[in-house]
Amino acid sequence: MNIKLMGMILAGGCMLTANAQKVDVSPVPQSVNWGQKAFNKPSGLSLKGEKTAGAEAVASLRSAFPGTKGVNVIIGERGDKAVAKYVSKIPEQPEGYYLSIKPGQVVIAGNDEAGTFYGVQSFLQIASQPEVMSVEIADWPMTKVRGVIEGFYGNPWSFDDRVSQFDFYGRNKMNIYIYGPKDDPYHHSRWYEPYPAEEAAKMADLVKHATQNKVKFVWAMHPSNSIQSAEDKQKALDKFNQMYDLGIRAFAIFFDDISAKSVDAQVDYLNFLTDEFVRKHDDVEPLIVCPTQYNKLWAGGDYLPKMGKGLYPEIRIMWTGNSVIDMIDLKDCEWFKGQTGRDPFIWLNYPVNDYGLHHLLMGPAKGNGSDIYNHVSAFCSNPMQYAEASKVALYGLADFAWNPESYDADAAWERSMTELMPDHAKAFASFCIDNVDIGPSGHMLRLEGESPAFKAINDKYNNSITPESEKEYRAYFNNMTASANELLSTVTTSPMINEIKEFVEYYGLQGRRGELALAINKDMAAVDTAAMLDHYREYVNLTAKADKLMSRDFEGSIQSVAPRTATMYVEPFITTTVAQAVSDYKDGGYSYPADLFPAQVVENGTYYIKVNGRILGNPAVDGVAATAPVLQDDIDGVNPGRQLWVVKLDPKTGRYQIVNEWDKRYINELGRFTVNPTTNPFESDWHTYTIVEKDGKFAIANGGIAGRGYWTVDADGHITIDKKSRELNDSNYVFEFVPAND
């Protein structure tokens, strides 16, 4: 996200184009030629060709403009008499359309019914303005199958969520939805049971609503390893037949996240369902399968080659890329095709956040190759359990899939702000751009671009607080609080904000905590200890209030979530600033209530570190400094500082620094001294440690990037760190921290 845009947001700039009547059609069409004003926004339309045109296209048009008198609209598909005059202008690609808007007349001509429907959607975007511009558009999708997989863990979407999603897909020209929420028992754990009558009726209604929006509804079943017996196969056919009776005409089988017993059994099962169900219905599409080895990291042996060779050629195989969470490029597609002989059906695990629940993914959708569209059988996104919030990413991904060669992620993100929160786009953009990264996770995906304006302040002032930077930081925090308050004022009218209310509340409290962090820092600079303590108490109370917030905490919720926002740059700045002020306060010797500041396992100070009576030291041999600390039997009476260690809580990480008092060298992640602090300076992410206490003895472990290996001592008295040792046990409690003045 560019800094210029964020400057506009913070300054209150408008994100609409300079000419408000010239609409940025989304997804971006293949060809657009604008003219001058055609007419004012109509109150009604006079249709020609509506009896032969696609029913969904006509219904969508009539829903927006119910009046039957007004601007003349010619509508239809290739082969229809109404649009015969324009057939040479209709793109020949599937789902292509031609749209012409001129004074007094509109032409919407599709290559097929889907094309006509999409032409209507583009017209509706353009005709939303008070003054409608003349334009000629020739357009078609470059990616044939584009859509969404509801395949996450956690609370499945509600009926209303899905209805809203289908309307959104239709407007944004996505054509497939795969139903596969992990926590729907009739999809997974009880797949063999028919849906109860009430749930079945809802499913049938969803299929109809999807169809109205030209969205193919695919129902997925997850039978795990219950696939080999005749009884298992018959139950699968029975379940498929129930879903067929509900109007479903496309099916998928998920074998993900299980320990597959046999790829041969999976191939046999899928071919069986194709023979006994799919091929016995003229109106059922070929199966889709999510394999057990659905990414390169987990691939091995002959699993994928057997899938590719053994499955009927029409069966499509899903793929998430190089790992579970990955963006897709051409090399990913080529590797998969080399294994299976097929183009991958892309299951993009973005913006899904079930592996990092505390964060929303609200940034621009970036990282996928613009040249993959001819090398995939489909491109689908797995979203968050937050259906409305997922629309930010889905808006961009719909644009990407339709016209990847012209895709501009930042521009699409900007448009989504106005599309999704038209009356509060500036405040919503401020919130979203502070919620881009997922944070640390086992999948190792970090997303760049969070809080760019805040990072720019950090970079400009080298992360320091000066009178000048303080003003800029304060403006940022004030904007966070104001944006949150503005968004929360819509909670009863906006499904978006109602859904993520607790995240927005947390964000507002975070902005206020940032303001207090600056006040606390200013108090310490002025040595105003009374004001510092008052501001600190308020900070603690607001932090506790924020920490108590829980999202999705409704009756029957499968998964409640503690929200976190702006964790890449903003939150570390706040916590580090406050922690440093607290450290400075303690070091200054000022009085304070014993229970005011967070209790530390080891208070900041200078210590002897002992193990079984021996003292950890930093000896010099023939004037040469030791390369590693070592346990010594005797006290160093000549240079006592060599056996003294300054132990201090690091404000940034909340872990401990351990530095030798004599020469200021720190112990690194290998249990050794840094040989050259100039070329290998102290880094808190690498060189701080977790300390825990039990019965007066302490265990020390690496932290952060250095992992979680616990410290032990070898026979020679040197610190050793077993990086594989992640379980804390009694044998780790061997260290003593003895204050130097004892």
C-alpha positions in Angstrom: 0.0 0.0 0.0 1.5 3.3 -1.0 2.2 6.0 1.5 0.5 8.6 -0.6 -2.9 6.8 -0.2 -2.4 6.6 3.5 -1.6 10.2 3.7 -4.9 10.9 2.0 -6.7 8.7 4.5 -5.1 10.3 7.5 -5.7 13.8 6.0 -9.3 13.0 5.2 -8.8 12.9 1.4 -11.5 11.5 -0.9 -10.8 8.1 -2.5 -13.2 8.6 -5.3 -11.9 9.5 -8.8 -11.7 13.1 -9.8 -14.5 12.6 -12.2 -17.2 11.0 -10.0 -19.3 10.0 -13.0 -16.6 7.9 -14.7 -16.9 4.6 -12.8 -14.0 2.3 -12.1 -15.7 -0.9 -13.2 -14.7 -3.9 -11.2 -13.4 -6.4 -12.1 -11.4 -4.4 -14.5 -12.7 -5.1 -18.0 -10.5 -6.2 -20.9 -11.5 -3.1 -23.0 -13.1 0.1 -22.0 -13.7 3.3 -24.1 -15.4 6.2 -22.3 -17.3 9.0 -23.9 -19.3 11.9 -22.6 -22.5 12.0 -20.6 -25.2 9.7 -21.9 -28.2 10.4 -19.5 -29.1 10.9 -15.9 -29.5 7.9 -13.6 -32.7 6.3 -14.9 -35.7 5.5 -12.7 -36.8 2.7 -15.0 -35.8 0.8 -18.2 -37.6 -0.2 -21.3 -36.3 -3.7 -22.2 -36.1 -5.3 -25.6 -35.2 -8.9 -25.7 -36.1 -9.8 -22.1 -38.2 -12.8 -23.1 -35.3 -14.6 -24.7 -32.4 -13.2 -22.6 -31.0 -15.1 -19.6 -33.5 -15.0 -16.8 -30.9 -14.2 -14.1 -29.6 -11.2 -16.1 -33.1 -9.8 -16.7 -34.1 -10.4 -13.0 -30.9 -8.6 -11.8 -31.7 -5.7 -14.1 -35.3 -5.4 -13.1 -34.4 -5.6 -9.4 -32.3 -2.6 -9.7 -34.6 -0.6 -12.0 -38.2 -1.9 -11.5 -39.8 0.8 -13.6 -40.7 -0.3 -17.1 -40.4 3.1 -18.8 -37.2 4.9 -19.3 -33.9 4.3 -21.0 -34.1 1.8 -23.9 -32.1 -1.4 -23.1 -31.4 -4.1 -25.7 -30.5 -7.3 -24.0 -29.7 -10.9 -25.1 -27.2 -13.6 -25.9 -25.4 -14.5 -29.1 -28.1 -16.0 -31.4 -30.9 -13.9 -30.0 -32.8 -11.7 -32.5 -32.7 -8.7 -30.2 -28.9 -8.4 -30.3 -28.2 -9.8 -33.8 -27.1 -6.4 -35.0 -24.2 -6.4 -32.5 -23.0 -10.0 -32.8 -19.7 -9.0 -34.3 -18.9 -7.0 -31.2 -19.6 -9.8 -28.8 -16.4 -11.5 -27.5 -16.3 -15.1 -28.4 -14.8 -16.2 -25.1 -17.0 -18.0 -22.6 -18.8 -15.6 -20.3 -17.8 -12.7 -22.5 -20.1 -9.7 -23.1 -20.5 -6.5 -25.0 -21.8 -3.4 -23.3 -22.7 -0.1 -25.0 -24.1 2.9 -23.3 -25.1 5.8 -25.5 -27.6 8.7 -25.1 -31.0 7.1 -24.9 -29.9 3.5 -25.5 -28.0 0.6 -23.8 -26.9 -2.7 -25.4 -26.0 -5.7 -23.2 -25.1 -8.6 -25.3 -23.5 -11.8 -23.9 -21.7 -14.6 -25.6 -23.8 -16.8 -23.3 -26.2 -16.3 -20.4 -23.4 -15.8 -17.9 -21.9 -13.2 -20.2 -25.2 -11.3 -20.3 -25.5 -11.5 -16.6 -22.0 -10.0 -16.2 -22.7 -7.3 -18.7 -25.7 -6.3 -16.5 -23.4 -6.1 -13.5 -21.1 -3.8 -15.2 -24.0 -1.7 -16.4 -25.4 -1.5 -12.8 -22.0 -0.2 -11.6 -21.9 2.5 -14.2 -25.6 3.4 -13.8 -25.2 3.9 -10.1 -24.0 7.5 -10.6 -26.3 10.5 -10.9 -24.9 11.1 -14.4 -24.3 8.0 -16.5 -21.4 8.2 -18.9 -21.3 6.9 -22.5 -19.0 3.8 -22.7 -18.3 0.8 -24.9 -16.9 -2.3 -23.2 -15.8 -5.7 -24.6 -15.0 -8.0 -21.7 -14.5 -11.6 -20.7 -12.8 -13.6 -17.9 -9.2 -14.8 -18.4 -9.6 -17.4 -15.6 -12.5 -19.7 -16.4 -13.5 -20.8 -12.9 -13.3 -18.2 -10.2 -14.7 -18.3 -6.7 -14.7 -19.3 -3.1 -14.2 -22.5 -1.0 -15.9 -22.3 2.4 -13.3 -24.7 3.8 -12.1 -23.3 7.0 -12.1 -24.6 10.6 -14.3 -22.7 13.1 -17.8 -21.4 13.0 -19.4 -22.0 9.6 -21.1 -19.2 7.9 -24.7 -18.6 8.6 -27.5 -18.9 6.0 -27.7 -15.1 5.8 -23.9 -14.9 5.4 -24.0 -17.2 2.4 -26.9 -15.4 0.8 -24.9 -12.1 1.1 -21.9 -13.9 -0.3 -23.7 -15.1 -3.4 -25.0 -11.6 -4.1 -21.4 -10.4 -3.7 -20.1 -13.1 -6.1 -22.6 -12.2 -8.7 -21.8 -8.5 -8.6 -18.1 -9.3 -8.8 -18.3 -12.0 -11.5 -17.2 -15.0 -9.5 -18.9 -18.2 -10.8 -18.3 -21.0 -8.2 -18.8 -21.7 -4.5 -17.7 -24.9 -2.8 -19.4 -25.8 0.4 -17.0 -27.5 2.8 -16.9 -26.0 6.3 -14.8 -28.4 8.4 -17.2 -28.0 11.4 -20.4 -28.9 9.6 -20.9 -32.5 10.8 -22.9 -33.5 7.8 -20.0 -32.5 5.6 -17.3 -34.3 7.7 -17.7 -36.2 11.0 -21.3 -37.4 10.1 -21.0 -37.2 6.4 -23.0 -40.4 5.9 -26.1 -39.0 7.6 -28.7 -37.1 5.6 -29.3 -33.4 6.5 -32.3 -33.0 8.8 -35.3 -31.5 7.0 -34.8 -27.9 8.2 -31.1 -27.9 7.2 -31.9 -29.6 3.9 -34.5 -26.9 3.1 -32.0 -24.2 3.8 -29.5 -25.9 1.5 -32.0 -26.0 -1.3 -32.7 -22.3 -0.9 -29.0 -21.6 -1.0 -28.6 -23.5 -4.3 -31.4 -21.4 -5.8 -29.8 -18.1 -4.6 -26.4 -19.1 -5.9 -28.0 -19.9 -9.3 -29.7 -16.5 -9.4 -26.2 -15.0 -9.2 -24.7 -17.4 -11.8 -22.7 -19.2 -9.1 -22.2 -22.9 -9.4 -22.9 -24.4 -6.0 -20.6 -27.3 -5.3 -21.3 -29.5 -2.2 -18.2 -31.2 -0.8 -18.1 -34.3 1.4 -15.2 -35.3 3.7 -15.4 -39.1 4.3 -11.9 -39.4 5.7 -10.8 -43.0 5.2 -14.3 -44.5 5.2 -14.1 -45.2 1.5 -13.3 -48.8 0.8 -16.2 -51.0 1.9 -19.3 -51.6 -0.2 -21.3 -50.1 2.7 -19.1 -46.9 2.7 -19.6 -46.5 -1.1 -23.4 -47.0 -0.9 -23.6 -44.4 1.9 -21.7 -42.0 -0.3 -24.2 -42.6 -3.2 -27.1 -42.1 -0.8 -25.8 -38.8 0.4 -25.1 -37.6 -3.1 -28.6 -38.5 -4.1 -30.0 -36.5 -1.2 -27.9 -33.5 -2.3 -29.0 -34.0 -5.9 -32.6 -33.8 -4.8 -31.9 -30.5 -3.1 -30.7 -29.1 -6.5 -27.0 -29.6 -6.3 -25.3 -30.5 -9.6 -21.6 -30.4 -8.7 -19.7 -32.3 -6.0 -16.3 -32.5 -4.4 -14.6 -35.0 -2.1 -12.1 -33.7 0.5 -9.3 -35.9 1.7 -7.3 -33.1 3.3 -5.9 -33.1 6.9 -6.1 -36.9 7.3 -3.5 -39.7 7.3 -4.4 -41.4 4.1 -4.3 -45.2 4.3 -4.1 -45.7 0.5 -4.0 -43.5 -2.5 -5.2 -46.5 -4.5 -8.3 -46.7 -2.4 -8.9 -42.9 -2.9 -8.5 -43.3 -6.7 -10.9 -46.2 -6.8 -13.4 -44.4 -4.7 -13.4 -41.3 -6.9 -13.7 -43.3 -10.1 -16.5 -45.4 -8.5 -18.5 -42.2 -7.7 -17.9 -41.0 -11.2 -19.2 -44.2 -12.7 -22.1 -44.8 -10.4 -23.3 -41.2 -9.9 -21.7 -38.5 -12.0 -21.9 -40.3 -15.4 -25.4 -41.5 -14.7 -26.7 -37.9 -14.6 -26.5 -35.7 -17.7 -26.6 -32.5 -15.6 -23.8 -33.3 -13.0 -20.4 -31.8 -13.5 -17.1 -33.8 -13.0 -15.9 -34.3 -9.5 -13.4 -32.2 -7.7 -11.0 -33.7 -5.2 -8.8 -32.2 -2.5 -6.0 -34.7 -2.1 -4.3 -35.6 1.2 -1.0 -34.3 -0.3 -2.5 -31.0 -1.3 0.8 -29.0 -1.3 4.4 -29.5 -2.3 5.7 -29.4 1.2 3.6 -32.5 2.1 4.1 -34.3 -1.2 6.1 -37.4 -1.4 6.4 -40.9 -2.8 4.1 -41.8 -5.6 0.9 -40.3 -4.2 0.4 -37.4 -6.7 1.6 -39.4 -9.7 -0.8 -42.2 -8.9 -3.6 -39.6 -8.5 -2.8 -38.1 -11.9 -2.5 -41.4 -13.7 -5.3 -43.3 -12.0 -8.1 -40.8 -11.8 -10.5 -40.3 -14.7 -9.2 -37.4 -16.8 -12.2 -35.1 -16.1 -11.7 -35.2 -12.3 -10.0 -32.0 -11.1 -7.4 -32.0 -8.3 -7.0 -29.2 -5.8 -3.7 -27.6 -4.8 -2.6 -25.0 -2.3 1.0 -24.4 -3.7 4.4 -24.9 -2.2 2.9 -25.1 1.3 -0.4 -25.0 3.1 -0.4 -21.2 3.1 1.1 -19.9 -0.1 0.5 -17.6 -3.0 0.6 -19.2 -6.4 3.0 -18.6 -9.3 3.7 -20.3 -12.6 6.4 -22.6 -11.2 3.9 -24.0 -8.7 1.5 -24.8 -11.5 4.2 -26.4 -13.6 5.5 -28.5 -10.8 2.0 -29.8 -10.1 1.3 -30.6 -13.7 4.6 -32.5 -13.9 3.4 -34.7 -11.0 -0.2 -35.2 -12.1 -0.4 -34.3 -15.8 -3.2 -31.9 -14.9 -3.6 -28.2 -14.3 -4.2 -27.5 -10.6 -7.5 -26.5 -9.2 -6.1 -23.7 -6.9 -7.3 -23.7 -3.3 -5.8 -20.4 -2.2 -5.5 -20.3 1.6 -6.1 -16.6 1.8 -7.7 -14.7 3.5 -8.4 -17.7 5.8 -7.2 -17.1 9.3 -8.0 -20.3 11.2 -4.3 -20.7 11.8 -3.9 -17.2 13.2 -7.3 -16.6 14.8 -6.5 -13.4 16.6 -5.9 -11.4 13.4 -8.1 -10.3 10.5 -6.6 -10.3 7.0 -7.9 -7.0 5.6 -5.1 -5.9 3.3 -4.6 -5.9 -0.5 -4.6 -9.3 -2.1 -1.1 -9.7 -3.4 1.5 -12.3 -4.4 -0.2 -14.4 -7.1 1.3 -14.7 -10.5 -0.5 -12.7 -13.3 0.5 -15.4 -15.8 -1.1 -18.5 -14.1 -4.6 -18.1 -15.6 -4.0 -20.5 -18.5 -2.3 -23.0 -16.2 -5.1 -23.6 -13.7 -8.4 -25.4 -13.9 -9.8 -23.0 -11.3 -8.7 -20.3 -8.9 -10.6 -20.3 -5.6 -10.1 -18.6 -2.3 -10.6 -20.1 1.2 -11.8 -17.1 3.3 -12.2 -16.3 7.0 -15.1 -17.4 9.2 -15.9 -13.6 9.1 -17.9 -13.6 5.9 -18.3 -9.8 5.6 -14.7 -9.1 6.5 -13.6 -11.6 3.9 -15.1 -9.5 1.2 -12.1 -7.1 1.3 -9.8 -9.8 0.0 -12.4 -11.5 -2.2 -13.1 -8.2 -4.0 -9.4 -8.0 -5.0 -9.2 -11.7 -5.8 -12.3 -11.5 -8.1 -10.5 -8.7 -10.0 -7.3 -10.7 -10.2 -9.0 -13.8 -11.5 -11.0 -12.0 -14.1 -8.2 -9.9 -15.6 -4.9 -10.8 -13.9 -2.7 -9.0 -16.5 -4.3 -5.7 -15.5 -4.6 -6.4 -11.8 -3.5 -3.7 -9.5 -3.8 -5.0 -5.9 -3.6 -1.5 -4.2 -6.1 0.0 -6.6 -8.5 -2.9 -6.1 -8.2 -2.5 -2.3 -8.9 1.2 -2.6 -12.1 0.5 -4.6 -13.2 -2.2 -2.1 -13.2 0.4 0.7 -15.8 2.5 -1.1 -17.7 -0.5 -2.3 -18.0 -2.1 1.2 -18.3 0.9 3.5 -19.3 3.7 1.1 -20.2 6.3 3.8 -17.2 5.4 6.0 -14.5 4.5 3.5 -11.8 6.6 5.1 -12.3 5.2 8.6 -12.6 1.7 7.3 -9.4 2.0 5.2 -7.5 3.2 8.4 -8.7 0.0 10.2 -8.0 -2.3 7.3 -4.5 -1.2 6.6 -3.6 -1.8 10.2 -4.8 -5.4 9.9 -2.7 -6.9 7.1 -0.4 -9.4 8.7 -1.4 -12.7 10.4 1.5 -12.6 12.9 3.8 -15.5 13.8 2.4 -18.9 12.9 3.5 -22.4 12.2 2.9 -21.7 8.5 5.5 -19.0 8.4 3.6 -16.7 6.1 4.1 -13.0 6.9 2.2 -10.4 4.8 4.0 -7.1 4.0 2.3 -3.8 3.9 0.7 -3.3 7.4 0.6 0.2 8.8 2.8 1.8 6.1 2.2 5.3 7.4 3.2 4.3 10.9 6.3 2.4 9.6 7.2 5.6 7.7 7.3 7.5 11.0 9.4 4.8 12.6 11.8 4.9 9.7 12.0 8.7 9.5 12.8 9.1 13.2 14.7 5.8 13.7 12.0 4.5 16.1 12.8 7.3 18.5 10.4 9.7 20.2 11.3 13.4 19.6 9.1 16.5 19.8 8.6 16.2 16.0 7.9 12.5 15.9 5.7 12.7 19.0 3.3 14.9 17.0 3.2 12.5 14.1 2.7 9.4 16.3 0.0 11.2 18.3 -1.9 12.1 15.1 -1.7 8.4 14.0 -3.1 7.2 17.4 -5.8 9.9 17.4 -6.9 8.7 13.9 -7.1 5.1 15.1 -9.4 6.1 18.0 -11.5 8.4 15.8 -11.8 5.8 13.0 -12.9 3.1 15.5 -15.5 5.4 17.1 -16.9 6.3 13.6 -17.1 2.6 12.6 -18.7 1.6 15.9 -21.4 4.2 15.4 -22.6 2.0 12.5 -22.7 -1.3 14.4 -26.5 -1.6 14.3 -26.7 -0.7 10.6 -23.6 -2.3 9.1 -23.3 -6.1 8.9 -19.6 -5.6 8.3 -18.9 -3.7 11.5 -21.4 -5.7 13.5 -19.5 -8.9 12.6 -16.0 -7.5 13.6 -17.2 -5.2 16.3 -14.8 -6.5 19.0 -11.8 -6.1 16.6 -12.8 -2.5 16.0 -13.3 -1.9 19.8 -9.8 -3.3 20.4 -8.5 -1.0 17.7 -10.0 2.0 19.3 -8.6 1.0 22.7 -5.2 0.4 21.1 -5.2 4.0 19.7 -6.0 5.3 23.2 -3.2 3.1 24.7 -0.8 4.6 22.1 -1.7 8.1 23.2 -1.1 7.1 26.8 2.2 5.5 25.9 3.4 8.9 24.5 2.1 10.6 27.6 4.0 8.2 29.8 7.2 8.8 27.9 6.7 12.5 28.1 6.1 12.3 31.9 9.4 10.4 32.3 11.3 12.9 30.2 9.9 15.7 32.5 10.5 13.6 35.6 6.8 14.1 36.5 6.5 10.8 38.4 2.9 11.5 39.7 1.6 12.1 36.2 3.5 9.0 35.0 1.9 6.8 37.5 -1.6 8.2 36.8 -1.2 7.7 33.0 0.3 4.2 33.6 -2.7 3.1 35.7 -5.1 4.3 32.9 -2.9 2.4 30.4 -3.1 -0.8 32.5 -6.9 -0.5 32.8 -7.4 0.0 29.1 -5.1 -2.9 28.3 -7.1 -5.1 30.6 -10.3 -4.0 29.0 -9.0 -4.7 25.5 -7.7 -8.1 26.6 -11.1 -9.1 27.9 -12.8 -8.6 24.5 -13.9 -11.8 22.8 -15.2 -12.1 19.2 -17.6 -14.9 18.1 -18.5 -15.4 21.8 -22.1 -16.3 21.1 -24.2 -19.2 22.4 -23.2 -22.4 20.5 -20.0 -20.8 19.1 -17.4 -23.4 18.1 -14.5 -21.0 18.4 -14.3 -17.7 20.4 -11.5 -15.4 19.5 -9.4 -12.8 21.4 -9.0 -10.0 18.8 -5.6 -8.3 18.1 -5.0 -5.5 15.7 -1.9 -3.6 14.3 0.6 -6.1 15.7 3.4 -5.7 13.2 4.5 -2.1 14.0 2.0 -0.2 16.1 1.6 -2.6 19.1 5.3 -3.3 19.5 5.9 0.5 19.6 3.2 0.9 22.3 4.4 -1.9 24.5 8.1 -1.1 24.1 7.6 2.6 24.9 5.7 1.7 28.1 8.0 -1.0 29.1 11.0 1.2 28.6 9.4 3.9 30.7 8.6 1.4 33.5 12.2 0.2 33.3 13.5 3.8 33.5 11.2 4.5 36.5 12.5 1.4 38.4 16.1 2.3 37.6 15.5 5.8 38.8 14.8 4.6 42.3 11.4 6.3 42.5 8.9 4.9 44.9 5.7 3.1 43.7 3.2 0.7 45.0 4.6 -2.9 45.0 1.7 -4.2 42.9 1.7 -1.4 40.3 4.2 -2.7 37.7 4.1 -6.2 36.2 5.9 -8.7 38.4 9.2 -10.0 36.9 10.5 -13.5 37.5 13.9 -11.8 37.9 14.0 -8.1 38.8 16.3 -5.9 36.7 19.6 -5.9 38.4 23.2 -7.3 38.7 23.5 -11.0 39.7 25.8 -13.9 40.2 24.5 -16.8 38.2 25.2 -20.1 39.9 24.7 -23.8 39.2 25.3 -26.2 42.2 27.5 -23.6 43.9 29.7 -22.8 40.9 29.7 -19.3 39.5 29.2 -18.4 35.8 32.1 -16.3 34.7 33.7 -14.5 31.8 37.4 -15.5 32.3 40.4 -14.2 30.3 43.3 -16.5 29.6 46.6 -14.8 29.0 44.7 -11.6 28.4 42.5 -13.1 25.7 38.7 -12.9 26.5 36.8 -16.1 26.7 34.7 -17.1 23.7 32.0 -18.5 26.0 30.9 -18.1 29.7 32.0 -21.0 31.9 31.2 -22.2 35.5 34.0 -21.4 37.9 34.7 -22.9 41.3 36.1 -19.8 43.0 35.1 -16.1 43.2 37.2 -13.8 41.0 38.7 -11.4 43.6 40.7 -9.5 41.0 38.1 -8.7 38.4 34.7 -9.5 40.1 32.9 -7.9 37.2 33.8 -10.9 35.1 31.4 -13.0 37.3 28.6 -10.4 37.4 25.7 -10.4 35.0 23.3 -7.5 34.2 19.9 -9.1 33.8 17.2 -6.8 32.4 13.8 -7.3 30.9 13.9 -6.3 27.3 11.1 -3.7 26.6 10.5 -4.9 23.1 10.2 -8.7 23.6 9.3 -9.0 27.3 12.2 -11.5 27.6 15.5 -11.0 29.4 18.9 -9.7 28.3 21.9 -11.3 30.0 25.0 -9.1 29.6 28.4 -9.5 31.4 29.2 -6.4 33.5 32.9 -6.5 32.8 33.1 -6.1 29.0 29.3 -5.7 28.2 29.3 -8.7 25.9 26.0 -10.5 25.8 25.3 -14.3 25.7 24.0 -15.2 22.3 21.6 -17.9 21.1 24.3 -20.5 21.1 25.3 -19.9 24.7 28.5 -18.1 23.6 29.7 -14.6 23.5 29.4 -12.6 20.4 33.0 -12.4 19.1 32.5 -9.0 17.3 29.6 -6.9 18.6 30.2 -4.4 15.8 29.5 -6.9 13.0 27.0 -8.9 15.1 25.1 -6.4 17.2 22.6 -7.2 19.9 19.2 -8.2 18.4 16.4 -8.6 20.9 14.5 -11.1 18.6 17.6 -13.3 18.8 19.4 -12.5 22.0 16.7 -12.4 24.8 15.7 -15.3 27.0 12.7 -16.6 28.9 13.3 -17.3 32.6 10.9 -19.3 34.7 11.2 -20.2 38.4 10.4 -23.2 40.6 11.3 -23.6 44.3 14.0 -21.0 44.1 15.7 -22.4 41.1 15.4 -21.1 37.5 15.2 -22.5 34.0 16.5 -20.4 31.1 15.4 -20.9 27.4 16.1 -19.2 24.1 13.3 -17.1 22.7 12.0 -15.4 19.6 13.7 -16.3 16.3 16.3 -18.4 18.3 13.6 -21.0 19.1 12.9 -22.5 22.5 15.9 -24.6 23.5 16.5 -24.9 27.2 19.9 -24.1 28.7 21.9 -26.9 30.4 25.5 -27.1 31.5 28.0 -29.7 30.2 30.7 -31.5 32.2 33.2 -28.7 31.3 31.0 -26.0 32.8 29.9 -24.5 29.5 26.3 -23.6 28.6 24.8 -25.9 26.1 21.4 -25.4 24.3 19.5 -28.3 23.0 17.3 -26.8 20.3 15.2 -29.9 20.2 14.3 -29.6 23.8 11.0 -27.8 23.9 9.4 -29.5 27.0 10.1 -27.9 30.3 10.9 -30.4 33.1 12.5 -30.5 36.6 15.9 -31.1 35.2 15.9 -27.6 33.6 15.7 -25.8 36.9 19.4 -25.6 37.7 20.2 -21.9 37.7 20.3 -19.5 40.7 20.2 -15.7 40.4 22.0 -14.3 43.4 21.9 -10.5 43.7 25.4 -9.0 43.6 24.9 -7.2 46.9 24.3 -10.5 48.7 
